[in-house]
Amino acid sequence: MENKITKNMTLGETVEKHPASAEVLMKYGLHCIGCHVATWETLEQGAMAHGMDSKQLENMIKDLNNLIK
C-alpha cells in the first residue's frame, strides 16, 4: 500500500494526508491533533505519551490503515 500509515509518521502528517484519520486518533485518546506537538511528534511517541502500550499502538495503526483502504 503506497500511502500506508506507519508509527513513524507524525500526527500532523497523518491527518494532512488522510483527514478522516482524525476520528480514529481521537477514538484512541489522541486529541492533540491541533496541538503544536502534532507537527513533530510521531504516532508512536504520541501513543506512548498518552499511556498506550505497543499492542494498542499496533491496533490503532491497523485501524488507520483499514480506514484509508
C-alpha positions in Angstrom: 0.0 0.0 0.0 1.7 3.2 -1.2 0.1 5.6 1.3 0.4 3.2 4.3 0.3 4.9 7.7 3.2 3.9 9.9 4.1 4.5 13.6 6.9 6.8 12.4 4.7 9.3 10.7 3.9 12.5 12.6 0.4 13.1 13.8 0.2 16.2 11.6 1.4 14.3 8.5 -1.1 11.6 9.1 -4.1 14.0 9.4 -2.8 16.1 6.5 -2.6 13.2 4.1 -5.7 11.4 5.5 -8.1 13.9 7.1 -10.5 11.1 8.2 -7.8 9.6 10.3 -8.5 12.3 12.9 -11.6 10.4 14.1 -9.6 7.2 14.7 -6.8 9.1 16.5 -9.4 10.7 18.8 -11.0 7.3 19.4 -7.7 6.2 20.8 -7.4 9.3 23.0 -5.0 11.3 20.8 -6.9 14.6 20.9 -3.8 16.6 20.3 -4.3 16.9 16.5 -4.3 20.7 16.6 -1.5 20.9 19.1 1.8 22.3 18.0 3.4 19.0 19.1 1.5 17.2 16.4 3.8 18.7 13.8 6.9 16.8 15.1 5.6 14.0 17.3 5.3 10.6 15.7 2.2 8.4 16.1 4.3 6.1 18.3 5.6 8.9 20.5 2.1 10.4 20.9 0.6 7.0 21.7 3.3 6.2 24.3 2.9 9.7 25.8 -0.8 9.0 26.3 -0.2 5.7 28.0 -0.8 3.3 25.2 1.1 0.0 25.1 2.6 -1.5 21.9 -0.4 -3.6 21.3 -2.8 -0.6 21.4 -0.4 1.3 19.1 -0.5 -1.7 16.7 -4.3 -1.8 16.8 -4.5 2.0 16.1 -2.2 1.7 13.1 -4.2 -1.2 11.8 -7.5 0.8 12.2 -5.9 3.8 10.5 -4.8 1.7 7.5 -8.1 0.0 7.3 -9.7 3.4 7.1 -7.7 4.6 4.2 -8.1 1.4 2.1 
